[in-house]
Amino acid sequence: MNRTTALRNPIFNTCSASRRATSVASSVATSQQLPSVIATRRDFSKITAKKHVSNVTNFKIIESTLREGEQFANAFFTTDKKLEIATLLDDFGVEYIELTSPAASAQSLHDCQKVAALPLKKSKTLTHIRCTMEDAKLAIESGVDGIDLVFGTSSVLREFSHGKDIEYIIDQATKVINYVKDSGKEVRFSSEDSFRSDIVDLLKIYSSVNKLKVDRVGIADTVGVASPLQVMEMVKTIRGVVDCDIEFHAHNDTGCAIANSFVALEHGVTHIDTSILGIGERNGITPLGGFVARMYSVDREYVKNKYNLKLLRELENLVADCVSVQVPFNNYITGYTAFTHKAGIHAKAILNNPETYEILSPEDFGMQRYVHIAHRLTGWNAVKSRAQQLNLELTDDEVKEVTRRIKQLADVKNQSMEDVDAVLRSFHSEVTKNEMSHHVGIALANGHTPNFFANP
């Protein structure tokens, strides 16, 4: 299978329904459409052969907690909470804050206007709307800095959602984009359900809006179906037909959102959509914390200089409280086990050099490392470190003995740190008494009275 055939086939259409829809759409292509389709296919090898530029150290975050996040099942943000979240996101340093469409409701329009009026230091405000003139007028009136237009392009959405064909989508996009540009606003056009859309249709749409000088085009994995390989191929192909920036929106239904976002940046995407804790429709999208962790592991100085990382925990706690959820125990960076080390071998290495088992430095995020020793897997080096923290002087042999006792207890029932500390203190007291008795015995054997026996 050559590259052209691969692009046309289900590398972008992984569900059977989409494969059937694409097959049907291809088979009914009219004779007038075929020449352009064939020409587009012929150009694929040239398009994908173009050199891509990695943006892993040159990207922007479009933070969508106040848009995508509002679609989370538990979400209800008051105006004051939206203002608080937006201000904190600005302090954190995200480049864009995306807001719910002002066409959604009267309150949404009010909130959009309020957030757009904030004296933000770094972040620009965007709103995400349908590609209609009515929505565009409201968006412009709301005072945001930019407008994100979206139109469903997959055969499933075109048949069961809006019922429009590709020619209509291009015509409508042209009218609305020109209207928004005339207002002086930044504008992005995105397909919806990109990975279940026909690649020839996508290229036709993207090349058309690129000619209109949009600021960005968007690629959306709306149902979380894409794999990193599919993302790579899609981004490289679209980068070949547009010279504007590219935004990537990844849903997490199948667990690939962070990986897909990273691969997208590697192959030419410039902007990544995130939300705090990943909240959004269904399983949500790329989580801000997880994305930051991934990018920090590539170039920590770039990320540290770009964002106020120590605000991440405050942001997540704020949003978690707003939507009535707990920050997951294994959450990226801020989960309570994120920097907890348990196994004896791990603990020893961590105590000698944290980089042995940590790719992220907790101090950079305002977090602390924790070596867990109250369990049967503990090692004597970790126990020794805890004894030193408690100012209990023990030899290595003594530490090994008390470690054995801790393991014995942990084999019987779960131990807390308080339990371990009690064992350490009791053992230290026992050792101290034994040492004292030993010294007394020696002194008496030599005919001396120890000082602590002498009269005052």
C-alpha positions as a Markdown table, in Angstrom:
| # | Residue | x | y | z |
|---|---|---|---|---|
| 1 | Met | 0.0 | 0.0 | 0.0 |
| 2 | Asn | 1.5 | 3.4 | -1.0 |
| 3 | Arg | 1.2 | 6.6 | 1.0 |
| 4 | Thr | -1.7 | 7.9 | -1.1 |
| 5 | Thr | -3.7 | 4.8 | -0.6 |
| 6 | Ala | -2.9 | 4.7 | 3.1 |
| 7 | Leu | -4.1 | 8.2 | 3.6 |
| 8 | Arg | -7.3 | 7.5 | 1.7 |
| 9 | Asn | -7.9 | 4.3 | 3.6 |
| 10 | Pro | -8.9 | 3.8 | 7.3 |
| 11 | Ile | -5.7 | 5.2 | 8.9 |
| 12 | Phe | -8.0 | 8.1 | 9.7 |
| 13 | Asn | -11.2 | 6.1 | 9.8 |
| 14 | Thr | -10.7 | 3.4 | 12.4 |
| 15 | Cys | -14.3 | 2.6 | 13.2 |
| 16 | Ser | -16.3 | 0.3 | 10.9 |
| 17 | Ala | -19.1 | 2.8 | 10.5 |
| 18 | Ser | -16.6 | 5.4 | 9.2 |
| 19 | Arg | -14.9 | 2.9 | 6.9 |
| 20 | Arg | -18.2 | 2.1 | 5.3 |
| 21 | Ala | -19.2 | 5.8 | 5.1 |
| 22 | Thr | -15.8 | 6.6 | 3.4 |
| 23 | Ser | -16.2 | 3.7 | 1.0 |
| 24 | Val | -19.7 | 4.8 | 0.0 |
| 25 | Ala | -18.6 | 8.4 | -0.4 |
| 26 | Ser | -15.7 | 7.4 | -2.6 |
| 27 | Ser | -17.9 | 5.1 | -4.7 |
| 28 | Val | -20.5 | 7.7 | -5.5 |
| 29 | Ala | -18.0 | 10.4 | -6.5 |
| 30 | Thr | -19.2 | 12.0 | -9.7 |
| 31 | Ser | -17.2 | 12.2 | -12.9 |
| 32 | Gln | -16.8 | 15.9 | -12.3 |
| 33 | Gln | -15.3 | 15.3 | -8.9 |
| 34 | Leu | -12.9 | 12.6 | -9.9 |
| 35 | Pro | -10.3 | 14.7 | -11.6 |
| 36 | Ser | -9.8 | 16.9 | -8.6 |
| 37 | Val | -9.8 | 13.9 | -6.2 |
| 38 | Ile | -7.2 | 12.2 | -8.4 |
| 39 | Ala | -5.1 | 15.3 | -8.6 |
| 40 | Thr | -5.2 | 15.6 | -4.8 |
| 41 | Arg | -4.1 | 12.0 | -4.4 |
| 42 | Arg | -1.3 | 12.6 | -6.8 |
| 43 | Asp | -0.1 | 15.5 | -4.7 |
| 44 | Phe | -0.1 | 13.5 | -1.4 |
| 45 | Ser | 3.4 | 12.3 | -1.8 |
| 46 | Lys | 4.7 | 15.8 | -2.3 |
| 47 | Ile | 2.6 | 17.2 | 0.6 |
| 48 | Thr | 3.7 | 14.6 | 3.2 |
| 49 | Ala | 7.3 | 14.8 | 1.9 |
| 50 | Lys | 7.6 | 18.4 | 3.0 |
| 51 | Lys | 9.9 | 19.0 | 5.9 |
| 52 | His | 7.9 | 19.5 | 9.2 |
| 53 | Val | 9.1 | 21.6 | 12.1 |
| 54 | Ser | 8.9 | 20.3 | 15.6 |
| 55 | Asn | 7.3 | 22.7 | 18.1 |
| 56 | Val | 8.0 | 20.9 | 21.3 |
| 57 | Thr | 9.9 | 23.9 | 22.5 |
| 58 | Asn | 7.8 | 26.5 | 20.8 |
| 59 | Phe | 4.1 | 25.9 | 21.6 |
| 60 | Lys | 1.1 | 27.7 | 23.0 |
| 61 | Ile | -1.6 | 26.4 | 25.3 |
| 62 | Ile | -5.3 | 27.2 | 24.6 |
| 63 | Glu | -6.8 | 26.5 | 28.0 |
| 64 | Ser | -10.4 | 25.3 | 27.6 |
| 65 | Thr | -11.6 | 24.7 | 31.2 |
| 66 | Leu | -14.1 | 27.5 | 30.7 |
| 67 | Arg | -15.4 | 26.1 | 27.4 |
| 68 | Glu | -14.7 | 22.3 | 27.1 |
| 69 | Gly | -14.7 | 22.0 | 30.9 |
| 70 | Glu | -18.2 | 23.4 | 31.1 |
| 71 | Gln | -19.3 | 20.3 | 29.2 |
| 72 | Phe | -18.1 | 18.1 | 32.0 |
| 73 | Ala | -21.0 | 16.2 | 33.7 |
| 74 | Asn | -20.6 | 17.9 | 37.1 |
| 75 | Ala | -19.6 | 21.4 | 35.9 |
| 76 | Phe | -21.3 | 24.5 | 37.0 |
| 77 | Phe | -19.2 | 27.6 | 37.1 |
| 78 | Thr | -20.6 | 30.8 | 38.6 |
| 79 | Thr | -19.5 | 34.1 | 37.1 |
| 80 | Asp | -17.3 | 34.8 | 40.1 |
| 81 | Lys | -15.7 | 31.3 | 39.8 |
| 82 | Lys | -15.0 | 31.9 | 36.1 |
| 83 | Leu | -13.3 | 35.1 | 36.8 |
| 84 | Glu | -11.2 | 33.5 | 39.6 |
| 85 | Ile | -10.2 | 30.6 | 37.3 |
| 86 | Ala | -9.4 | 32.9 | 34.4 |
| 87 | Thr | -7.2 | 35.2 | 36.6 |
| 88 | Leu | -5.3 | 32.2 | 38.0 |
| 89 | Leu | -4.8 | 30.8 | 34.5 |
| 90 | Asp | -3.4 | 34.1 | 33.5 |
| 91 | Asp | -1.1 | 34.1 | 36.5 |
| 92 | Phe | 0.0 | 30.5 | 35.5 |
| 93 | Gly | 0.8 | 31.9 | 32.1 |
| 94 | Val | -1.4 | 30.1 | 29.5 |
| 95 | Glu | -1.4 | 32.0 | 26.2 |
| 96 | Tyr | -5.1 | 31.6 | 25.6 |
| 97 | Ile | -8.3 | 31.1 | 27.6 |
| 98 | Glu | -11.2 | 29.7 | 25.7 |
| 99 | Leu | -14.8 | 30.5 | 26.7 |
| 100 | Thr | -18.2 | 29.0 | 26.1 |
| 101 | Ser | -20.0 | 30.4 | 23.1 |
| 102 | Pro | -22.0 | 33.5 | 24.0 |
| 103 | Ala | -24.8 | 32.0 | 21.8 |
| 104 | Ala | -25.2 | 29.2 | 24.3 |
| 105 | Ser | -27.3 | 31.2 | 26.7 |
| 106 | Ala | -27.8 | 34.7 | 28.1 |
| 107 | Gln | -25.6 | 33.9 | 31.1 |
| 108 | Ser | -22.9 | 32.6 | 28.8 |
| 109 | Leu | -22.9 | 35.9 | 26.9 |
| 110 | His | -22.7 | 37.8 | 30.2 |
| 111 | Asp | -19.9 | 35.6 | 31.5 |
| 112 | Cys | -18.0 | 35.9 | 28.2 |
| 113 | Gln | -18.1 | 39.7 | 28.4 |
| 114 | Lys | -17.0 | 39.7 | 32.0 |
| 115 | Val | -14.0 | 37.4 | 31.4 |
| 116 | Ala | -13.0 | 39.3 | 28.3 |
| 117 | Ala | -13.0 | 42.6 | 30.3 |
| 118 | Leu | -10.5 | 41.3 | 32.8 |
| 119 | Pro | -7.1 | 43.1 | 32.8 |
| 120 | Leu | -5.2 | 39.9 | 32.0 |
| 121 | Lys | -1.4 | 40.2 | 31.8 |
| 122 | Lys | -0.6 | 37.5 | 29.4 |
| 123 | Ser | -3.6 | 35.4 | 28.3 |
| 124 | Lys | -5.8 | 36.3 | 25.3 |
| 125 | Thr | -9.5 | 35.4 | 25.4 |
| 126 | Leu | -11.2 | 33.3 | 22.8 |
| 127 | Thr | -14.7 | 32.0 | 22.3 |
| 128 | His | -15.6 | 28.8 | 20.5 |
| 129 | Ile | -18.7 | 29.1 | 18.2 |
| 130 | Arg | -20.5 | 27.5 | 15.4 |
| 131 | Cys | -19.6 | 28.7 | 11.9 |
| 132 | Thr | -22.6 | 31.0 | 11.5 |
| 133 | Met | -23.0 | 34.7 | 11.1 |
| 134 | Glu | -25.4 | 35.0 | 14.1 |
| 135 | Asp | -22.8 | 33.3 | 16.5 |
| 136 | Ala | -20.0 | 35.4 | 15.0 |
| 137 | Lys | -21.8 | 38.7 | 15.6 |
| 138 | Leu | -22.4 | 37.8 | 19.3 |
| 139 | Ala | -18.8 | 36.6 | 19.7 |
| 140 | Ile | -17.5 | 39.9 | 18.3 |
| 141 | Glu | -19.8 | 41.9 | 20.6 |
| 142 | Ser | -18.6 | 39.9 | 23.6 |
| 143 | Gly | -15.2 | 41.6 | 23.5 |
| 144 | Val | -13.0 | 38.5 | 23.2 |
| 145 | Asp | -9.6 | 38.7 | 21.4 |
| 146 | Gly | -10.3 | 35.9 | 19.1 |
| 147 | Ile | -12.9 | 33.6 | 17.7 |
| 148 | Asp | -12.7 | 29.8 | 17.1 |
| 149 | Leu | -15.0 | 28.6 | 14.4 |
| 150 | Val | -15.9 | 24.9 | 14.1 |
| 151 | Phe | -17.8 | 22.8 | 11.5 |
| 152 | Gly | -18.5 | 19.1 | 11.6 |
| 153 | Thr | -16.8 | 17.4 | 8.6 |
| 154 | Ser | -17.1 | 13.7 | 9.1 |
| 155 | Ser | -19.7 | 11.8 | 7.1 |
| 156 | Val | -21.4 | 10.8 | 10.3 |
| 157 | Leu | -21.8 | 14.4 | 11.5 |
| 158 | Arg | -22.7 | 15.7 | 8.0 |
| 159 | Glu | -25.5 | 13.1 | 7.8 |
| 160 | Phe | -26.9 | 13.0 | 11.3 |
| 161 | Ser | -25.9 | 16.5 | 12.7 |
| 162 | His | -26.1 | 19.4 | 10.3 |
| 163 | Gly | -26.7 | 17.8 | 6.9 |
| 164 | Lys | -24.4 | 20.0 | 4.9 |
| 165 | Asp | -22.0 | 19.1 | 2.1 |
| 166 | Ile | -18.4 | 20.1 | 1.8 |
| 167 | Glu | -19.1 | 22.9 | -0.7 |
| 168 | Tyr | -21.6 | 24.4 | 1.7 |
| 169 | Ile | -19.0 | 24.2 | 4.6 |
| 170 | Ile | -16.4 | 26.0 | 2.5 |
| 171 | Asp | -18.8 | 28.7 | 1.4 |
| 172 | Gln | -20.1 | 29.3 | 4.9 |
| 173 | Ala | -16.6 | 29.3 | 6.3 |
| 174 | Thr | -15.5 | 31.9 | 3.8 |
| 175 | Lys | -18.3 | 34.3 | 4.7 |
| 176 | Val | -17.9 | 34.0 | 8.4 |
| 177 | Ile | -14.0 | 34.1 | 8.4 |
| 178 | Asn | -14.1 | 37.2 | 6.3 |
| 179 | Tyr | -16.6 | 38.8 | 8.6 |
| 180 | Val | -14.5 | 38.0 | 11.7 |
| 181 | Lys | -11.3 | 39.2 | 10.1 |
| 182 | Asp | -13.0 | 42.5 | 9.1 |
| 183 | Ser | -13.7 | 43.0 | 12.8 |
| 184 | Gly | -10.0 | 42.8 | 13.6 |
| 185 | Lys | -10.4 | 39.6 | 15.7 |
| 186 | Glu | -8.0 | 36.6 | 15.6 |
| 187 | Val | -9.7 | 33.7 | 13.9 |
| 188 | Arg | -9.3 | 29.9 | 13.8 |
| 189 | Phe | -11.3 | 27.4 | 11.7 |
| 190 | Ser | -11.5 | 23.8 | 12.8 |
| 191 | Ser | -13.0 | 20.7 | 11.4 |
| 192 | Glu | -14.9 | 18.6 | 13.9 |
| 193 | Asp | -14.3 | 14.8 | 14.1 |
| 194 | Ser | -11.3 | 15.2 | 11.8 |
| 195 | Phe | -10.1 | 11.6 | 12.1 |
| 196 | Arg | -13.3 | 10.2 | 10.9 |
| 197 | Ser | -13.5 | 12.7 | 8.0 |
| 198 | Asp | -12.3 | 12.0 | 4.5 |
| 199 | Ile | -8.8 | 13.3 | 4.0 |
| 200 | Val | -9.5 | 14.7 | 0.6 |
| 201 | Asp | -12.4 | 16.7 | 2.0 |
| 202 | Leu | -10.2 | 18.0 | 4.8 |
| 203 | Leu | -7.4 | 19.1 | 2.5 |
| 204 | Lys | -9.9 | 20.9 | 0.3 |
| 205 | Ile | -11.4 | 22.7 | 3.3 |
| 206 | Tyr | -8.1 | 23.6 | 5.0 |
| 207 | Ser | -6.5 | 24.8 | 1.8 |
| 208 | Ser | -9.5 | 27.0 | 1.1 |
| 209 | Val | -9.5 | 28.7 | 4.6 |
| 210 | Asn | -5.7 | 29.0 | 4.5 |
| 211 | Lys | -6.1 | 31.2 | 1.4 |
| 212 | Leu | -8.3 | 33.5 | 3.6 |
| 213 | Lys | -5.4 | 34.0 | 5.9 |
| 214 | Val | -6.9 | 32.5 | 9.1 |
| 215 | Asp | -4.6 | 32.6 | 12.1 |
| 216 | Arg | -5.0 | 28.9 | 12.7 |
| 217 | Val | -6.7 | 25.8 | 11.5 |
| 218 | Gly | -7.8 | 23.2 | 14.0 |
| 219 | Ile | -7.6 | 19.4 | 14.0 |
| 220 | Ala | -10.0 | 17.8 | 16.4 |
| 221 | Asp | -10.0 | 14.2 | 17.6 |
| 222 | Thr | -13.5 | 14.7 | 18.8 |
| 223 | Val | -14.2 | 11.1 | 19.9 |
| 224 | Gly | -10.7 | 10.2 | 21.0 |
| 225 | Val | -10.3 | 7.6 | 18.3 |
| 226 | Ala | -6.9 | 8.6 | 16.9 |
| 227 | Ser | -3.6 | 6.9 | 17.7 |
| 228 | Pro | -0.2 | 8.7 | 17.8 |
| 229 | Leu | 0.7 | 7.3 | 14.3 |
| 230 | Gln | -2.6 | 8.6 | 12.9 |
| 231 | Val | -2.0 | 12.0 | 14.4 |
| 232 | Met | 1.5 | 12.1 | 12.9 |
| 233 | Glu | 0.2 | 11.3 | 9.4 |
| 234 | Met | -2.7 | 13.7 | 9.7 |
| 235 | Val | -0.6 | 16.6 | 11.0 |
| 236 | Lys | 2.2 | 16.1 | 8.4 |
| 237 | Thr | -0.4 | 16.0 | 5.6 |
| 238 | Ile | -2.3 | 19.1 | 6.7 |
| 239 | Arg | 1.0 | 21.0 | 7.4 |
| 240 | Gly | 1.7 | 20.4 | 3.7 |
| 241 | Val | -1.3 | 22.5 | 2.5 |
| 242 | Val | -1.4 | 25.3 | 5.1 |
| 243 | Asp | 1.2 | 27.9 | 6.2 |
| 244 | Cys | -0.8 | 29.2 | 9.2 |
| 245 | Asp | -0.6 | 27.9 | 12.7 |
| 246 | Ile | -2.3 | 24.6 | 13.6 |
| 247 | Glu | -4.3 | 23.8 | 16.7 |
| 248 | Phe | -4.8 | 20.3 | 18.1 |
| 249 | His | -7.8 | 19.2 | 20.2 |
| 250 | Ala | -7.5 | 15.7 | 21.7 |
| 251 | His | -10.2 | 13.8 | 23.5 |
| 252 | Asn | -9.2 | 11.1 | 25.9 |
| 253 | Asp | -11.8 | 8.4 | 25.4 |
| 254 | Thr | -9.1 | 5.8 | 24.6 |
| 255 | Gly | -6.3 | 7.3 | 26.8 |
| 256 | Cys | -4.1 | 8.8 | 24.1 |
| 257 | Ala | -4.8 | 12.6 | 24.6 |
| 258 | Ile | -1.4 | 13.5 | 26.0 |
| 259 | Ala | 0.6 | 11.3 | 23.7 |
| 260 | Asn | -1.4 | 12.5 | 20.7 |
| 261 | Ser | -0.8 | 16.2 | 21.7 |
| 262 | Phe | 2.9 | 15.6 | 22.0 |
| 263 | Val | 3.2 | 13.8 | 18.7 |
| 264 | Ala | 1.1 | 16.6 | 17.1 |
| 265 | Leu | 3.7 | 19.2 | 18.3 |
| 266 | Glu | 6.5 | 17.0 | 17.0 |
| 267 | His | 5.1 | 17.2 | 13.5 |
| 268 | Gly | 4.1 | 20.8 | 13.1 |
| 269 | Val | 1.2 | 21.7 | 15.4 |
| 270 | Thr | 1.7 | 25.0 | 17.2 |
| 271 | His | -1.2 | 25.2 | 19.7 |
| 272 | Ile | -2.6 | 22.5 | 22.1 |
| 273 | Asp | -6.0 | 22.6 | 23.8 |
| 274 | Thr | -6.1 | 21.6 | 27.5 |
| 275 | Ser | -8.4 | 21.7 | 30.5 |
| 276 | Ile | -7.7 | 21.6 | 34.2 |
| 277 | Leu | -7.8 | 17.9 | 35.3 |
| 278 | Gly | -8.8 | 17.1 | 31.7 |
| 279 | Ile | -12.5 | 17.8 | 32.4 |
| 280 | Gly | -14.8 | 18.0 | 29.4 |
| 281 | Glu | -17.3 | 16.1 | 27.4 |
| 282 | Arg | -17.4 | 12.4 | 28.3 |
| 283 | Asn | -13.8 | 11.5 | 29.4 |
| 284 | Gly | -12.5 | 15.0 | 28.6 |
| 285 | Ile | -9.4 | 16.2 | 26.8 |
| 286 | Thr | -5.7 | 16.7 | 27.3 |
| 287 | Pro | -5.2 | 17.6 | 31.0 |
| 288 | Leu | -3.2 | 20.8 | 31.6 |
| 289 | Gly | -1.1 | 19.1 | 34.3 |
| 290 | Gly | -0.3 | 16.0 | 32.3 |
| 291 | Phe | 0.6 | 18.0 | 29.2 |
| 292 | Val | 2.9 | 20.3 | 31.2 |
| 293 | Ala | 4.5 | 17.2 | 32.8 |
| 294 | Arg | 5.2 | 15.7 | 29.3 |
| 295 | Met | 6.7 | 19.0 | 28.0 |
| 296 | Tyr | 8.7 | 19.5 | 31.1 |
| 297 | Ser | 10.4 | 16.1 | 30.6 |
| 298 | Val | 11.5 | 17.3 | 27.2 |
| 299 | Asp | 12.9 | 20.8 | 28.1 |
| 300 | Arg | 12.4 | 21.7 | 31.8 |
| 301 | Glu | 14.0 | 25.1 | 31.6 |
| 302 | Tyr | 11.7 | 26.1 | 28.7 |
| 303 | Val | 8.6 | 25.1 | 30.6 |
| 304 | Lys | 9.8 | 26.5 | 33.9 |
| 305 | Asn | 10.5 | 29.9 | 32.3 |
| 306 | Lys | 7.2 | 29.8 | 30.4 |
| 307 | Tyr | 4.7 | 28.9 | 33.1 |
| 308 | Asn | 4.3 | 29.5 | 36.9 |
| 309 | Leu | 4.3 | 25.8 | 37.7 |
| 310 | Lys | 3.8 | 26.2 | 41.4 |
| 311 | Leu | 0.2 | 27.4 | 40.7 |
| 312 | Leu | -0.8 | 24.1 | 39.1 |
| 313 | Arg | -1.9 | 22.5 | 42.4 |
| 314 | Glu | -4.0 | 25.6 | 43.3 |
| 315 | Leu | -5.6 | 25.6 | 39.9 |
| 316 | Glu | -6.5 | 21.9 | 40.2 |
| 317 | Asn | -7.8 | 22.1 | 43.7 |
| 318 | Leu | -10.0 | 25.1 | 42.7 |
| 319 | Val | -11.5 | 23.4 | 39.8 |
| 320 | Ala | -11.9 | 20.1 | 41.6 |
| 321 | Asp | -13.9 | 21.9 | 44.3 |
| 322 | Cys | -16.0 | 23.6 | 41.7 |
| 323 | Val | -17.0 | 20.4 | 40.0 |
| 324 | Ser | -17.2 | 18.3 | 43.2 |
| 325 | Val | -14.5 | 15.8 | 42.4 |
| 326 | Gln | -11.3 | 14.8 | 44.2 |
| 327 | Val | -7.9 | 15.3 | 42.5 |
| 328 | Pro | -7.0 | 11.7 | 41.6 |
| 329 | Phe | -4.4 | 9.9 | 43.8 |
| 330 | Asn | -2.3 | 9.3 | 40.7 |
| 331 | Asn | -2.8 | 12.6 | 39.1 |
| 332 | Tyr | 0.1 | 14.0 | 37.1 |
| 333 | Ile | 2.4 | 16.0 | 39.4 |
| 334 | Thr | -0.2 | 16.9 | 42.1 |
| 335 | Gly | -1.6 | 13.5 | 43.0 |
| 336 | Tyr | -0.6 | 12.4 | 46.5 |
| 337 | Thr | 1.4 | 9.4 | 45.1 |
| 338 | Ala | 3.1 | 11.4 | 42.3 |
| 339 | Phe | 6.4 | 11.7 | 44.2 |
| 340 | Thr | 6.0 | 8.8 | 46.7 |
| 341 | His | 8.6 | 6.1 | 46.6 |
| 342 | Lys | 8.0 | 2.7 | 48.2 |
| 343 | Ala | 10.2 | -0.2 | 47.1 |
| 344 | Gly | 13.4 | -0.6 | 49.0 |
| 345 | Ile | 15.7 | -0.5 | 45.9 |
| 346 | His | 13.9 | 2.6 | 44.7 |
| 347 | Ala | 14.1 | 4.4 | 48.0 |
| 348 | Lys | 17.8 | 3.8 | 48.4 |
| 349 | Ala | 18.5 | 5.2 | 44.9 |
| 350 | Ile | 16.2 | 8.2 | 45.5 |
| 351 | Leu | 17.9 | 9.1 | 48.7 |
| 352 | Asn | 21.2 | 9.0 | 47.0 |
| 353 | Asn | 20.1 | 10.9 | 43.8 |
| 354 | Pro | 16.4 | 11.8 | 43.1 |
| 355 | Glu | 17.0 | 11.7 | 39.4 |
| 356 | Thr | 17.4 | 7.9 | 39.5 |
| 357 | Tyr | 13.6 | 7.5 | 39.7 |
| 358 | Glu | 12.2 | 10.9 | 39.1 |
| 359 | Ile | 11.9 | 12.6 | 35.7 |
| 360 | Leu | 10.1 | 15.5 | 37.3 |
| 361 | Ser | 11.5 | 17.5 | 40.2 |
| 362 | Pro | 8.8 | 18.1 | 42.8 |
| 363 | Glu | 10.4 | 21.3 | 44.0 |
| 364 | Asp | 9.7 | 22.9 | 40.7 |
| 365 | Phe | 6.0 | 22.4 | 41.2 |
| 366 | Gly | 5.9 | 23.3 | 44.9 |
| 367 | Met | 5.5 | 19.6 | 45.8 |
| 368 | Gln | 7.5 | 17.4 | 48.2 |
| 369 | Arg | 9.1 | 14.0 | 47.8 |
| 370 | Tyr | 7.9 | 11.2 | 50.2 |
| 371 | Val | 9.7 | 7.9 | 50.9 |
| 372 | His | 7.1 | 5.5 | 52.2 |
| 373 | Ile | 8.6 | 3.0 | 54.6 |
| 374 | Ala | 5.6 | 1.6 | 56.5 |
| 375 | His | 5.3 | -1.7 | 54.5 |
| 376 | Arg | 6.9 | -5.1 | 53.9 |
| 377 | Leu | 8.8 | -3.9 | 50.9 |
| 378 | Thr | 10.8 | -1.3 | 52.8 |
| 379 | Gly | 14.6 | -1.2 | 52.8 |
| 380 | Trp | 17.0 | -0.4 | 55.5 |
| 381 | Asn | 18.3 | 2.7 | 53.7 |
| 382 | Ala | 14.9 | 4.3 | 53.8 |
| 383 | Val | 14.4 | 3.3 | 57.5 |
| 384 | Lys | 17.9 | 4.8 | 58.2 |
| 385 | Ser | 16.8 | 8.1 | 56.6 |
| 386 | Arg | 13.6 | 8.2 | 58.7 |
| 387 | Ala | 15.6 | 7.5 | 61.9 |
| 388 | Gln | 17.9 | 10.4 | 61.1 |
| 389 | Gln | 14.9 | 12.6 | 60.6 |
| 390 | Leu | 13.8 | 11.7 | 64.1 |
| 391 | Asn | 17.3 | 12.3 | 65.5 |
| 392 | Leu | 17.7 | 8.7 | 66.5 |
| 393 | Glu | 21.3 | 7.5 | 66.3 |
| 394 | Leu | 21.5 | 3.9 | 65.1 |
| 395 | Thr | 24.3 | 1.9 | 63.6 |
| 396 | Asp | 23.8 | 0.3 | 60.2 |
| 397 | Asp | 23.4 | -3.1 | 61.8 |
| 398 | Glu | 20.9 | -1.7 | 64.3 |
| 399 | Val | 18.9 | -0.1 | 61.4 |
| 400 | Lys | 18.9 | -3.5 | 59.6 |
| 401 | Glu | 17.5 | -5.2 | 62.7 |
| 402 | Val | 14.7 | -2.6 | 63.2 |
| 403 | Thr | 13.9 | -2.9 | 59.5 |
| 404 | Arg | 13.4 | -6.6 | 60.0 |
| 405 | Arg | 11.0 | -5.9 | 62.8 |
| 406 | Ile | 9.1 | -3.4 | 60.8 |
| 407 | Lys | 8.7 | -5.9 | 57.9 |
| 408 | Gln | 7.5 | -8.6 | 60.4 |
| 409 | Leu | 4.8 | -6.2 | 61.6 |
| 410 | Ala | 3.8 | -5.2 | 58.1 |
| 411 | Asp | 3.4 | -8.8 | 57.1 |
| 412 | Val | 0.6 | -9.0 | 59.8 |
| 413 | Lys | -1.3 | -5.8 | 59.2 |
| 414 | Asn | -1.0 | -2.5 | 57.4 |
| 415 | Gln | 1.3 | 0.0 | 59.1 |
| 416 | Ser | 1.1 | 3.7 | 59.3 |
| 417 | Met | 4.0 | 6.1 | 59.6 |
| 418 | Glu | 3.1 | 6.6 | 63.2 |
| 419 | Asp | 3.4 | 2.9 | 63.8 |
| 420 | Val | 6.9 | 2.9 | 62.2 |
| 421 | Asp | 8.0 | 5.9 | 64.2 |
| 422 | Ala | 6.8 | 4.1 | 67.4 |
| 423 | Val | 8.8 | 1.0 | 66.5 |
| 424 | Leu | 11.9 | 3.2 | 65.8 |
| 425 | Arg | 11.6 | 5.1 | 69.0 |
| 426 | Ser | 11.0 | 1.9 | 71.1 |
| 427 | Phe | 14.0 | 0.2 | 69.4 |
| 428 | His | 16.2 | 3.2 | 69.9 |
| 429 | Ser | 15.2 | 3.3 | 73.6 |
| 430 | Glu | 16.0 | -0.4 | 73.9 |
| 431 | Val | 19.4 | 0.0 | 72.2 |
| 432 | Thr | 20.2 | 3.0 | 74.5 |
| 433 | Lys | 19.3 | 1.0 | 77.6 |
| 434 | Asn | 21.4 | -1.9 | 76.5 |
| 435 | Glu | 24.4 | 0.3 | 75.8 |
| 436 | Met | 24.0 | 1.9 | 79.2 |
| 437 | Ser | 23.8 | -1.5 | 80.9 |
| 438 | His | 26.9 | -2.6 | 79.0 |
| 439 | His | 28.9 | 0.5 | 80.1 |
| 440 | Val | 27.8 | 0.0 | 83.7 |
| 441 | Gly | 28.9 | -3.6 | 83.7 |
| 442 | Ile | 32.3 | -2.6 | 82.4 |
| 443 | Ala | 32.7 | 0.1 | 85.0 |
| 444 | Leu | 31.7 | -2.1 | 87.9 |
| 445 | Ala | 34.0 | -4.9 | 86.7 |
| 446 | Asn | 36.9 | -2.4 | 86.8 |
| 447 | Gly | 36.0 | -1.2 | 90.3 |
| 448 | His | 34.5 | 2.2 | 89.2 |
| 449 | Thr | 31.2 | 3.7 | 90.1 |
| 450 | Pro | 29.6 | 5.3 | 87.0 |
| 451 | Asn | 28.9 | 9.0 | 87.3 |
| 452 | Phe | 25.1 | 8.6 | 87.1 |
| 453 | Phe | 25.3 | 6.4 | 90.3 |
| 454 | Ala | 27.3 | 8.9 | 92.3 |
| 455 | Asn | 25.7 | 11.0 | 95.0 |
| 456 | Pro | 24.9 | 14.5 | 93.9 |
